[in-house]
Amino acid sequence: GEPVTLKAFPTPDALGAVDEQFLRDLGFGYRAPYVVAATATVRENGGRAWLESLRTRPRDDATAALLACAGVGPKVADCVALFSLDQSDCIPVDTHVWRLARRDYDPSLEDVASITPTVYRRVGDLFRSRFGDTAGWAHCVLFAAELPAFRSSLPPAVSAEMDAFREQEKAGSGRP
């Protein structure tokens, strides 16, 4: 196969050396000031050592620490904690994950109009109660199965069930 070039994510000190305009020029857009501010928070707390310390803290403590960074909301905190901090029971919840939880685990979520903090926790708890300590990784597999690129790998009955749910969703609630 073709060689693959991998690049390391910049260190907090390297990110701290760039300004907002530099990030905007790279295409970060509205996120640029948040990256600058979040980097400052990480550096003030001890940089890489602080981030690595979050790996051994309870999930709620690790995500609360990340939420203290400017521009970081619950989903981003859970993504960072899951993918970078060994917090394998973090569930990043968005509309796709909410839909999955509604379809497969708790139909009463149909009555919910938006993903409030309570609903966010409820969806995460549904995954954690079903998949335990590795719920975050189970979430990733289930999320990926929803992507068109992977649909052909699913059993036909599962694809048919997913299609039927989408049609029912369009007809009944008007929600995406």
Phi, psi and chi 1 to 4 in degrees:
 res  aa     phi    psi   chi1   chi2   chi3   chi4
   1 GLY       -  173.3      -      -      -      -
   2 GLU   -71.2  142.4  -66.3  -69.4  -41.8      -
   3 PRO   -65.7  146.7   11.7  -15.7      -      -
   4 VAL  -113.8  129.7  175.7      -      -      -
   5 THR   -97.4  122.2  -58.0      -      -      -
   6 LEU  -106.6  144.5  -58.5  175.2      -      -
   7 LYS  -124.3  141.2  -57.7 -157.7 -176.3 -120.0
   8 ALA   -78.8  149.0      -      -      -      -
   9 PHE   -68.7  139.6 -165.9   82.0      -      -
  10 PRO   -62.7  147.8    4.9   -6.3      -      -
  11 THR   -69.9  161.7   65.8      -      -      -
  12 PRO   -56.7  -37.5  -28.3   36.8      -      -
  13 ASP   -66.9  -40.6  -73.3  -21.8      -      -
  14 ALA   -64.6  -43.1      -      -      -      -
  15 LEU   -66.1  -34.3  -89.5  176.4      -      -
  16 GLY   -67.3  -16.1      -      -      -      -
  17 ALA   -87.2   -5.8      -      -      -      -
  18 VAL  -106.8  154.8  -58.9      -      -      -
  19 ASP  -105.7  174.1   63.7   10.3      -      -
  20 GLU   -58.3  -41.9 -178.4 -179.2  -30.8      -
  21 GLN   -62.3  -40.0 -171.4   58.0   51.2      -
  22 PHE   -58.5  -45.1  178.5   80.4      -      -
  23 LEU   -66.9  -38.6  -65.5  172.4      -      -
  24 ARG   -62.4  -40.4  -75.1 -172.5 -177.0  -82.0
  25 ASP   -64.0  -26.5  -68.5  -14.7      -      -
  26 LEU   -82.3   -7.0  -70.1  175.1      -      -
  27 GLY   102.7   13.9      -      -      -      -
  28 PHE   -73.3  -19.6  -81.1   69.1      -      -
  29 GLY    56.6 -135.1      -      -      -      -
  30 TYR   -62.5  -16.0   75.1   90.8      -      -
  31 ARG   -77.7  -19.0  -66.4  175.8 -175.9   89.4
  32 ALA   -51.8  -50.3      -      -      -      -
  33 PRO   -65.8  -30.1   15.8  -25.0      -      -
  34 TYR   -68.9  -38.6  -63.6  114.9      -      -
  35 VAL   -63.6  -43.6  172.5      -      -      -
  36 VAL   -61.7  -47.5  169.8      -      -      -
  37 ALA   -67.9  -42.4      -      -      -      -
  38 ALA   -63.8  -39.7      -      -      -      -
  39 THR   -61.7  -41.2  -61.0      -      -      -
  40 ALA   -61.4  -42.4      -      -      -      -
  41 THR   -62.9  -45.0  -58.8      -      -      -
  42 VAL   -60.5  -45.7  168.9      -      -      -
  43 ARG   -64.6  -41.5  -67.8  176.9   75.5 -153.4
  44 GLU   -62.9  -30.4  -71.0  163.3    9.2      -
  45 ASN   -87.8   -2.6  -77.0  -56.9      -      -
  46 GLY   120.8    7.1      -      -      -      -
  47 GLY    64.7 -136.8      -      -      -      -
  48 ARG   -58.0  -40.8 -177.7  179.2 -179.9  144.9
  49 ALA   -60.7  -40.0      -      -      -      -
  50 TRP   -64.7  -46.7  175.3   72.1      -      -
  51 LEU   -59.0  -45.5  -73.0  171.0      -      -
  52 GLU   -64.5  -31.0  -71.4  179.1   -5.4      -
  53 SER   -65.3  -24.0   77.2      -      -      -
  54 LEU   -68.9  -18.5  -61.2  179.3      -      -
  55 ARG   -63.5  -30.6  -74.0 -173.6  159.9  138.0
  56 THR  -100.9    1.0   59.3      -      -      -
  57 ARG   -90.7  156.2  -64.2 -169.9   37.0 -155.3
  58 PRO   -57.3  150.9  -22.8   32.3      -      -
  59 ARG   -49.1  -49.9  172.7  178.7   40.5   87.9
  60 ASP   -63.6  -36.5  -71.7  -19.0      -      -
  61 ASP   -67.8  -42.5  -68.6   -9.1      -      -
  62 ALA   -64.0  -45.7      -      -      -      -
  63 THR   -70.3  -35.1   55.1      -      -      -
  64 ALA   -61.8  -40.0      -      -      -      -
  65 ALA   -63.3  -41.7      -      -      -      -
  66 LEU   -67.9  -35.4  -65.9  167.9      -      -
  67 LEU   -65.0  -18.2  -72.6  167.0      -      -
  68 ALA   -73.8  -11.3      -      -      -      -
  69 CYS   -82.9  135.5  -64.3      -      -      -
  70 ALA   -56.1  134.6      -      -      -      -
  71 GLY    82.2   -0.6      -      -      -      -
  72 VAL   -99.7  117.7  174.9      -      -      -
  73 GLY  -104.7 -176.2      -      -      -      -
  74 PRO   -56.9  -42.4  -23.3   31.5      -      -
  75 LYS   -66.2  -45.5 -178.9 -177.1  172.2 -168.3
  76 VAL   -64.6  -42.2  169.0      -      -      -
  77 ALA   -58.7  -44.1      -      -      -      -
  78 ASP   -67.9  -36.5  -79.9  -18.9      -      -
  79 CYS   -62.3  -48.9  -76.0      -      -      -
  80 VAL   -61.5  -45.4  170.9      -      -      -
  81 ALA   -64.0  -41.1      -      -      -      -
  82 LEU   -70.0  -50.8  174.0   62.9      -      -
  83 PHE   -85.7  -17.9  -60.3  124.0      -      -
  84 SER  -126.6  -17.5  -59.2      -      -      -
  85 LEU  -120.6   19.1  -59.6  175.8      -      -
  86 ASP    60.2   25.1  -57.5  -35.9      -      -
  87 GLN   -94.9   78.0  -62.0  -75.0  -16.2      -
  88 SER   -74.3    0.5   61.2      -      -      -
  89 ASP  -108.8   13.7   61.3  -17.9      -      -
  90 CYS   -79.8  138.3  -79.8      -      -      -
  91 ILE  -122.7  103.8  -49.4  -64.2      -      -
  92 PRO   -70.6  117.0  -16.3   29.3      -      -
  93 VAL  -104.5  125.5  177.1      -      -      -
  94 ASP  -134.1 -171.6   60.8    9.9      -      -
  95 THR   -63.1  -31.2   56.6      -      -      -
  96 HIS   -68.6  -42.6  -55.5  -69.7      -      -
  97 VAL   -70.2  -38.2  174.1      -      -      -
  98 TRP   -60.9  -43.4  169.1   59.6      -      -
  99 ARG   -61.6  -44.0  171.1 -168.4  -83.4  157.0
 100 LEU   -59.9  -47.2 -138.6  159.9      -      -
 101 ALA   -62.9  -40.5      -      -      -      -
 102 ARG   -63.3  -44.1 -162.2  170.9   85.8 -143.3
 103 ARG   -71.5  -44.3 -177.9 -170.0   69.6 -146.5
 104 ASP  -101.7  -21.6  -64.2  -18.8      -      -
 105 TYR  -127.0  -30.3  -54.0  122.3      -      -
 106 ASP  -153.4   88.3 -173.4   -6.6      -      -
 107 PRO   -58.7  -20.4  -21.1   30.2      -      -
 108 SER   -66.8  -14.4   72.8      -      -      -
 109 LEU   -66.4  -12.3  -74.7  167.1      -      -
 110 GLU   -60.7  -29.6  174.9   66.9   33.1      -
 111 ASP   -78.6   -4.1  -59.6  -29.8      -      -
 112 VAL   -91.8  128.3  174.7      -      -      -
 113 ALA   -85.2  -26.9      -      -      -      -
 114 SER  -153.3  169.4   65.0      -      -      -
 115 ILE   -91.4   87.4  -56.9  173.1      -      -
 116 THR   -78.7  169.8   63.6      -      -      -
 117 PRO   -55.9  -37.0  -30.1   37.6      -      -
 118 THR   -66.7  -43.3  -60.3      -      -      -
 119 VAL   -66.8  -40.1  170.4      -      -      -
 120 TYR   -56.2  -49.2 -170.3   97.1      -      -
 121 ARG   -63.9  -40.7  -79.6 -170.8  -59.3  -79.9
 122 ARG   -61.1  -44.0 -176.3  172.5  157.1 -163.6
 123 VAL   -65.0  -45.8  170.0      -      -      -
 124 GLY   -59.4  -41.9      -      -      -      -
 125 ASP   -65.3  -33.5  -72.1  -16.6      -      -
 126 LEU   -60.1  -45.7  -76.7  167.9      -      -
 127 PHE   -66.7  -43.8  -80.4   85.1      -      -
 128 ARG   -65.0  -38.1  -78.3 -175.8  -75.3  -83.2
 129 SER   -68.9  -30.2   67.9      -      -      -
 130 ARG   -86.1  -38.2 -174.8  167.9 -175.0   99.5
 131 PHE  -114.7   -2.9  -60.5  107.4      -      -
 132 GLY    66.4 -142.3      -      -      -      -
 133 ASP   -64.5  -18.3  -68.6  -16.9      -      -
 134 THR  -108.8   25.4   56.7      -      -      -
 135 ALA   -58.1  -34.6      -      -      -      -
 136 GLY   -63.2  -39.7      -      -      -      -
 137 TRP   -74.2  -35.0  -63.0  113.8      -      -
 138 ALA   -61.6  -42.3      -      -      -      -
 139 HIS   -56.4  -41.6  144.0  -82.5      -      -
 140 CYS   -63.8  -42.6  -69.2      -      -      -
 141 VAL   -64.4  -46.0  170.6      -      -      -
 142 LEU   -66.3  -38.8  -65.6  168.3      -      -
 143 PHE   -62.1  -47.1 -179.3   87.7      -      -
 144 ALA   -62.0  -36.2      -      -      -      -
 145 ALA   -62.5  -22.7      -      -      -      -
 146 GLU   -78.9  -16.7  -62.2  -75.8  -43.4      -
 147 LEU   -75.3  139.4  -60.6  173.3      -      -
 148 PRO   -54.1  -35.1  -26.1   33.6      -      -
 149 ALA   -63.0  -22.3      -      -      -      -
 150 PHE  -108.7   -6.3  -63.9  103.6      -      -
 151 ARG   -57.3  -36.2  -71.9  -68.3  -60.0  -85.5
 152 SER   -67.6  -16.1   63.3      -      -      -
 153 SER   -85.4  -11.0  -60.1      -      -      -
 154 LEU   -82.4  153.3  -63.8  173.9      -      -
 155 PRO   -60.9  142.6  -20.6   30.5      -      -
 156 PRO   -53.8  -37.4  -25.6   33.5      -      -
 157 ALA   -64.4  -36.6      -      -      -      -
 158 VAL   -68.8  -44.1  172.1      -      -      -
 159 SER   -60.6  -41.4  -69.5      -      -      -
 160 ALA   -63.9  -40.5      -      -      -      -
 161 GLU   -64.0  -41.6 -177.3 -178.9  -29.3      -
 162 MET   -63.8  -42.6  -69.6  166.0   66.4      -
 163 ASP   -64.2  -42.0  -68.1  -19.8      -      -
 164 ALA   -62.7  -40.4      -      -      -      -
 165 PHE   -62.7  -44.0 -179.9   80.4      -      -
 166 ARG   -61.9  -42.5  -79.7 -168.8 -175.0   88.5
 167 GLU   -64.6  -42.9  -70.5  -56.9  -44.4      -
 168 GLN   -62.4  -41.3  177.2 -174.0    6.2      -
 169 GLU   -61.9  -45.3 -164.0  173.7   41.1      -
 170 LYS   -64.5  -42.7  -74.1  178.3 -170.5  174.4
 171 ALA   -72.6  -37.4      -      -      -      -
 172 GLY   -89.4  -45.7      -      -      -      -
 173 SER  -112.5  -18.4   67.6      -      -      -
 174 GLY    76.6    0.6      -      -      -      -
 175 ARG   -81.0  155.2  -67.8 -170.5 -171.3  136.0
 176 PRO   -65.1      -   16.0  -20.3      -      -
